[in-house]
Amino acid sequence: MKLIVIDCKSRTLVDMDNSLQPYLSLSYIWGQSSLRSVSNTATLPEPCEKTIEDSMVNVIALGFRYMWVDRYCIPQDNINEKHSQIQRMGDIVCKFNINHHCRCGP
């Protein structure tokens, strides 16, 4: 299973072909952010939402390097790939070590 994850140390999106590599997943409500999703790029926007920034710090503090976040790891501009990834979300989230769920905003 090919998987795109955030490398929290380099702030880039990487293909994780080795499904044995540990990663954490983040589930959160996107809200009304004016920040764009990543599209055809390997780097995260500067700055990311505070939720993402804080989560990357936590991932590293917990001794991990990689994090899966649907907003950035599912290609939002490719309908077929987006649909395929959404269909696999259960598998993606079930293979994580820790799932960080948070709600931001009022």
ZIPE-V337152 format. One record per pair of residues at least 12 apart in sequence whose C-alpha atoms are under 6 Angstrom apart, sorted by the first residue. I is the first residue (numbers start at 1). GAP is how many residues later the second one is. D is the distance in whole Angstrom. If there is no record, write none. Layout:
i->I gap->GAP d->D
i->I gap->GAP d->D
This chain:
i->2 gap->15 d->5
i->3 gap->12 d->6
i->3 gap->13 d->5
i->4 gap->12 d->6
i->4 gap->69 d->5
i->5 gap->62 d->6
i->5 gap->63 d->5
i->5 gap->68 d->6
i->6 gap->60 d->6
i->6 gap->61 d->5
i->7 gap->58 d->6
i->7 gap->59 d->5
i->8 gap->48 d->5
i->8 gap->57 d->6
i->8 gap->58 d->6
i->12 gap->30 d->5
i->12 gap->31 d->4
i->12 gap->32 d->6
i->13 gap->29 d->5
i->13 gap->30 d->6
i->23 gap->43 d->5
i->23 gap->44 d->5
i->23 gap->73 d->6
i->24 gap->43 d->5
i->24 gap->72 d->5
i->24 gap->73 d->6
i->24 gap->74 d->5
i->24 gap->75 d->6
i->25 gap->42 d->5
i->25 gap->43 d->4
i->25 gap->44 d->6
i->25 gap->74 d->5
i->26 gap->43 d->5
i->26 gap->73 d->6
i->26 gap->74 d->5
i->26 gap->75 d->6
i->27 gap->74 d->5
i->28 gap->73 d->6
i->28 gap->74 d->5
i->28 gap->75 d->6
i->29 gap->74 d->6
i->37 gap->35 d->6
i->38 gap->34 d->6
